[in-house]
Amino acid sequence: MKIIWIKKLNFKFLIGLSLFCIAAGVVNNLRAPEGKTVEWIGGQEVLEKPE
């Protein structure tokens, strides 16, 4: 079975679209109010285990 459809994909366009989406997410996070921003590095705080 030949995969002909992969030749029709424009990889430059897909990479550009991915970079645009990442940039739009960063800009959106910077514009959001303080309570609704996302912490990009570090993730959620680890909670202590209950005894």
C-alpha positions as CSV (number, residue, x, y, z in Angstrom):
1,M,0.0,0.0,0.0
2,K,1.5,3.3,-1.1
3,I,1.2,6.4,1.0
4,I,0.7,9.0,-1.6
5,W,-1.1,11.6,0.6
6,I,2.1,12.3,2.6
7,K,3.6,13.8,-0.5
8,K,0.8,16.3,-0.6
9,L,1.4,17.6,2.9
10,N,3.1,20.9,3.1
11,F,5.4,20.4,6.1
12,K,6.6,24.1,6.1
13,F,3.0,25.1,6.5
14,L,2.4,22.6,9.3
15,I,5.6,23.7,11.2
16,G,4.6,27.4,10.7
17,L,1.1,26.7,12.0
18,S,2.5,24.9,15.0
19,L,4.9,27.8,15.9
20,F,2.0,30.3,15.4
21,C,-0.2,28.3,17.9
22,I,2.6,28.2,20.5
23,A,3.2,31.9,20.1
24,A,-0.5,32.7,20.4
25,G,-0.7,30.6,23.6
26,V,2.2,32.5,25.1
27,V,0.7,35.9,24.2
28,N,-2.7,34.8,25.5
29,N,-1.2,33.8,28.8
30,L,0.6,37.1,29.2
31,R,-2.6,39.0,28.5
32,A,-4.7,37.0,31.0
33,P,-5.6,38.3,34.4
34,E,-3.2,37.3,37.3
35,G,-5.6,34.6,38.7
36,K,-6.1,32.9,35.3
37,T,-2.5,32.6,34.1
38,V,-0.7,29.3,33.6
39,E,2.6,28.4,35.2
40,W,4.7,27.2,32.2
41,I,7.7,25.8,34.0
42,G,7.4,23.8,37.2
43,G,3.8,22.6,36.9
44,Q,1.5,22.2,39.9
45,E,2.7,22.3,43.5
46,V,3.0,18.9,45.1
47,L,0.7,18.6,48.1
48,E,1.6,16.9,51.3
49,K,0.2,13.5,51.9
50,P,-2.4,13.4,54.7
51,E,-1.4,11.3,57.7
